[in-house]
Structure formats: structure tokens, C-alpha cells
């Protein structure tokens, strides 16, 4: 994702890695398929064939990783400011940010289906997954607080919520270790750790 000189909006740029050449990276394609421009980082599907990216047009876009052409786009009705999360089976949780919703989407190849939407939850970070039935995101908690919310990505229902005491700044994400420990952090340098019960 870059803004080309003189361009009205940011565009996607596909790079090709050439280990035996110099330079090692070359431009494979440039795509202005998302006319309004893009936000946040693009995310690749598990097989590398599709790139998912948020558009400034309040849509989630699927772009062909080979040529940069659009496969589909679906309306989100909000501006995601963090990247989506994608599973190996192309289940997608839309990115977060202020005034967003928790939304699950399935890539059907030539279109997308919205699987479920939580209108009552505004995720502030990209969702992180721990297996098929547990997802994590940071959400607003009360007037000024933040919380780590655990949800079931199958249907979106809340499993649990853990307040983050005295959290300030912007939430920057949730990481999950191989043994199930979870770490959440803010832009002010606060780090919160959780161990499985």
C-alpha cells in the first residue's frame, strides 16, 4: 500500500521476491482497484492467492494476489482502521477502530457473505484467534476504560470480558502464545498479560 506521486489516493503494490537477482524485490503489479484509497495493512490469505484490504469507501476488498485485480468487495458501513484477521479457511473478521462493528465474513471466491454482525460491540483492534472457537479483541469499557473481550468467532457471542485497569492511549493489539497466554497492549506502553485458567 502506497501513495504514488500525484495520485489522489493510496494504491496497492504487489512485489515479487527474486532470491537470485538484484534487486531482490521488484514490482509485480500496481492496483488502483480501491478507487477511494486503502487504510491499514493488507492481509494475505493462507494460500497467498488473495489480498484483503480495507477501503476508504467503507468496504472490505479481496484483491487477486497475482495481478492486483479485484475479486469482490463487500460493504462494512464503517471505516476499519486496523487490518482484518483471516483464518486458513478464509473466514475473516473485519478490522477495528472507533465506531466500527464486530463483523464476520466468509470469502466465497467471487463474492463474500456476512456471517454475523455485532452492532453492540466496537472492536478497537484487529481480532486475534486462538483456534476455531475463541477470538480476542480490545473494546471500550465504560466511559474511558478498555477491556479485553473474548468472543466465539462462530456466532460472535461474548464469552468473557476482562477490564484493563487504568488503560490509556490507543489499544495496539492482542497476541496469543502457543500455550494460550494472551497479551494486550496500548500505545502508552501499558502491557496486560493473561494466563489460561
Buried (B, 14 or more C-beta within 10 A) or exposed (E): BEEEEEEEBBBBBBEEEEEEEEEEEEEBBEBBBBEEBBBBEBBEBEEEEBBBBBBBBBBBBBBBBEEBEEBBBBEBEBBBBBBBBBBEEBBBBBBBBEEBBBBBBBBEEEEBEBBBBBEEBBBBBBBBBBEEEBBBBBBBBEEEBBBBBBBBBBEBEBEEEBEBEEBEEBBBBBEBEEEEEBBBBBEEEBEBEBEEE
